[in-house]
Amino acid sequence: MKSIWQQILRYFYIGKKDPNAPKTRYVAMMHGMNRISIILFVIAIIILIFKLLRRH
């Protein structure tokens, strides 16, 4: 079973691509949407941390 961290690295083109993975348009669009959602999640976490730190 693949590690979730390896999959995230592949989304951001940091990790090595799986040669056996299907190369269709739909898979590419899915990876693009996953990239966007991961980036938005990280931005939201950073904003929450800043808000929590400013409160104190």
Secondary structure, 3 states (H helix, E strand, C coil): CCCHHHHHHHHCCCCCCCCCCCCCHHHHHHHHHHHHHHHHHHHHHHHHHHHHHHHC
